[in-house]
Amino acid sequence: MAESDEIVEEGIEQTEDTPTSSEQQTLTEEREKAERYLANWQRCQADFYNYKKRSEQEKEEIVEFANCALVCNLLPIVDDLERAFASIPAELEESDWTEGIKLIYNKLKTTLETQGLTEIKAKGEPFDPRLHEAVMQQEGEEGMVIEETQKGYTFKGKVIRPSLVIVGKGKEKRRIRQTNQKEEQNGESNRN
């Protein structure tokens, strides 16, 4: 019996070492299944990373929008203070109270600039419709900003309020020449 047991055991060992075709098919299916699970897990991990990144970007945009709205609401106050300083009577110009208000104004302006507010330079610059809004034309160098009626600002590189400007339309000499030529023509026709 010992020999027959050994033969049976050897047969079992041989069958255990070499998988059958159905076992191999099952093994292949399980490997494919594991690969699909791994690919799905990797895809989910990438999707989650993208979601976190997009979520953080949206938060930053919301904060920037809120800051921009606050800055826009403070600009009329800055304008009012500048107009008030421009119209201070001479006897009050050097008073401590006026100096205190100027310090507050400078502190407000510095804080806004630290947050990303930048004044648009307009006077003497070429007219740029992306930065300036023309409110009038006057005699002056054509296409150049002659005067600024309201300051414009950018916030972190984006225009939040264009400068209101007066733009030059050219010299008056052309009109004078045209008028003189018309008068000369009228004078010659009256003589005839």
C-alpha positions as CSV (number, residue, x, y, z in Angstrom):
1,M,0.0,0.0,0.0
2,A,2.8,2.3,0.5
3,E,3.7,2.2,-3.1
4,S,0.2,3.0,-4.2
5,D,0.0,5.8,-1.8
6,E,3.2,7.2,-3.2
7,I,1.9,6.9,-6.8
8,V,-1.3,8.7,-5.8
9,E,0.6,11.4,-4.0
10,E,2.9,11.9,-7.0
11,G,-0.1,12.2,-9.2
12,I,-1.6,14.8,-6.9
13,E,1.6,16.7,-6.9
14,Q,1.8,16.7,-10.7
15,T,-1.7,18.0,-11.0
16,E,-1.1,20.7,-8.5
17,D,2.0,21.9,-10.3
18,T,0.4,22.1,-13.8
19,P,-2.9,24.0,-13.8
20,T,-5.7,22.8,-16.0
21,S,-7.0,24.8,-18.9
22,S,-10.1,25.9,-16.8
23,E,-7.9,26.9,-14.0
24,Q,-5.7,28.9,-16.3
25,Q,-8.7,30.6,-17.8
26,T,-10.0,31.5,-14.4
27,L,-6.5,32.8,-13.4
28,T,-6.4,34.9,-16.6
29,E,-9.8,36.3,-16.0
30,E,-8.9,37.2,-12.4
31,R,-5.7,38.9,-13.6
32,E,-7.7,41.0,-16.1
33,K,-10.2,41.8,-13.3
34,A,-7.4,42.9,-11.0
35,E,-5.9,45.1,-13.8
36,R,-9.3,46.7,-14.4
37,Y,-9.7,47.4,-10.7
38,L,-6.2,48.9,-10.6
39,A,-6.9,51.1,-13.6
40,N,-10.3,52.2,-12.1
41,W,-8.6,53.0,-8.8
42,Q,-5.9,55.0,-10.6
43,R,-8.5,56.9,-12.6
44,C,-10.5,57.7,-9.4
45,Q,-7.3,58.9,-7.8
46,A,-6.5,61.2,-10.7
47,D,-10.1,62.4,-10.8
48,F,-10.0,63.2,-7.0
49,Y,-6.7,65.1,-7.5
50,N,-8.2,67.1,-10.3
51,Y,-11.3,67.8,-8.2
52,K,-9.2,69.1,-5.3
53,K,-7.1,71.3,-7.7
54,R,-10.2,72.7,-9.3
55,S,-11.9,73.3,-6.0
56,E,-8.9,75.2,-4.7
57,Q,-8.8,77.3,-7.8
58,E,-12.5,78.1,-7.5
59,K,-12.0,79.2,-3.9
60,E,-9.1,81.5,-5.0
61,E,-11.3,83.0,-7.7
62,I,-14.2,83.6,-5.3
63,V,-11.8,85.4,-2.9
64,E,-10.3,87.5,-5.7
65,F,-13.8,88.4,-6.9
66,A,-14.8,89.5,-3.4
67,N,-11.6,91.5,-3.0
68,C,-12.3,93.2,-6.4
69,A,-15.8,94.0,-5.4
70,L,-14.6,95.6,-2.1
71,V,-11.9,97.6,-3.9
72,C,-14.5,98.8,-6.5
73,N,-16.7,100.0,-3.6
74,L,-13.8,101.9,-2.0
75,L,-12.8,103.8,-5.2
76,P,-15.5,106.5,-4.9
77,I,-14.2,107.2,-1.4
78,V,-10.7,107.6,-2.7
79,D,-12.1,109.9,-5.5
80,D,-14.0,112.0,-2.9
81,L,-10.9,112.4,-0.7
82,E,-8.8,113.5,-3.7
83,R,-11.5,116.1,-4.7
84,A,-11.6,117.3,-1.1
85,F,-7.8,117.8,-1.0
86,A,-8.0,119.7,-4.3
87,S,-10.5,122.1,-2.9
88,I,-9.0,122.7,0.6
89,P,-8.8,126.5,1.4
90,A,-5.3,127.8,1.7
91,E,-5.7,128.6,5.4
92,L,-6.6,125.0,6.2
93,E,-4.0,123.4,4.0
94,E,-1.3,123.2,6.8
95,S,-3.6,122.4,9.7
96,D,-3.1,119.3,11.8
97,W,-6.6,118.0,11.0
98,T,-5.9,118.2,7.2
99,E,-2.6,116.5,7.7
100,G,-4.3,113.7,9.6
101,I,-6.9,113.2,6.9
102,K,-4.0,113.1,4.3
103,L,-2.3,110.4,6.4
104,I,-5.5,108.3,6.5
105,Y,-5.9,108.8,2.7
106,N,-2.3,107.6,2.1
107,K,-2.7,104.6,4.4
108,L,-5.9,103.6,2.5
109,K,-4.2,104.0,-0.9
110,T,-1.2,102.0,0.3
111,T,-3.4,99.2,1.6
112,L,-5.3,99.1,-1.7
113,E,-2.0,99.0,-3.7
114,T,-0.7,96.2,-1.5
115,Q,-3.8,94.2,-2.4
116,G,-3.1,94.7,-6.2
117,L,-4.7,98.0,-7.1
118,T,-2.8,100.0,-9.7
119,E,-3.6,103.5,-11.1
120,I,-3.8,103.7,-14.9
121,K,-1.4,106.4,-16.2
122,A,-3.4,108.4,-18.7
123,K,-2.3,112.0,-19.2
124,G,0.2,112.4,-22.0
125,E,-0.3,108.7,-23.1
126,P,-1.6,107.5,-26.4
127,F,-5.4,106.8,-26.2
128,D,-6.0,103.1,-25.5
129,P,-9.6,102.0,-25.5
130,R,-8.8,99.0,-23.3
131,L,-7.6,101.4,-20.5
132,H,-9.3,104.7,-21.3
133,E,-12.8,105.9,-22.0
134,A,-13.0,109.0,-24.1
135,V,-15.6,111.5,-22.8
136,M,-14.6,114.4,-25.1
137,Q,-12.3,115.6,-27.8
138,Q,-10.4,118.9,-27.8
139,E,-7.7,120.6,-29.8
140,G,-4.4,118.9,-29.1
141,E,-2.1,116.2,-30.3
142,E,-4.2,113.7,-32.2
143,G,-4.8,110.4,-30.5
144,M,-3.1,111.5,-27.2
145,V,-4.8,111.9,-23.8
146,I,-4.9,115.6,-23.0
147,E,-6.6,115.5,-19.7
148,E,-8.0,112.9,-17.2
149,T,-11.4,113.6,-15.7
150,Q,-11.5,110.5,-13.5
151,K,-8.7,108.1,-12.6
152,G,-8.8,104.6,-13.8
153,Y,-7.5,101.5,-12.0
154,T,-6.5,97.9,-12.6
155,F,-6.8,95.2,-10.0
156,K,-4.2,92.4,-10.3
157,G,-3.8,93.2,-14.0
158,K,-7.5,93.5,-14.9
159,V,-9.1,96.8,-15.7
160,I,-11.8,97.4,-13.0
161,R,-12.4,101.1,-14.0
162,P,-11.2,102.7,-17.2
163,S,-9.8,106.3,-17.0
164,L,-12.3,108.9,-18.2
165,V,-10.2,111.1,-20.5
166,I,-10.3,114.0,-23.0
167,V,-8.5,113.0,-26.2
168,G,-6.8,115.3,-28.7
169,K,-8.3,115.6,-32.1
170,G,-5.5,117.4,-33.9
171,K,-4.5,121.0,-34.3
172,E,-6.8,123.9,-35.2
173,K,-4.5,125.1,-38.0
174,R,-6.2,122.9,-40.5
175,R,-9.6,124.5,-39.8
176,I,-8.1,128.0,-40.0
177,R,-6.5,127.2,-43.4
178,Q,-9.8,125.8,-44.7
179,T,-11.7,128.9,-43.4
180,N,-9.2,131.2,-45.0
181,Q,-9.4,129.3,-48.3
182,K,-13.2,129.6,-48.3
183,E,-13.1,133.3,-47.5
184,E,-10.6,133.8,-50.4
185,Q,-12.9,131.9,-52.7
186,N,-15.9,133.9,-51.6
187,G,-14.0,137.2,-52.0
188,E,-13.0,136.3,-55.5
189,S,-16.6,135.3,-56.4
190,N,-17.9,138.6,-55.1
191,R,-15.5,140.5,-57.2
192,N,-16.7,138.8,-60.4
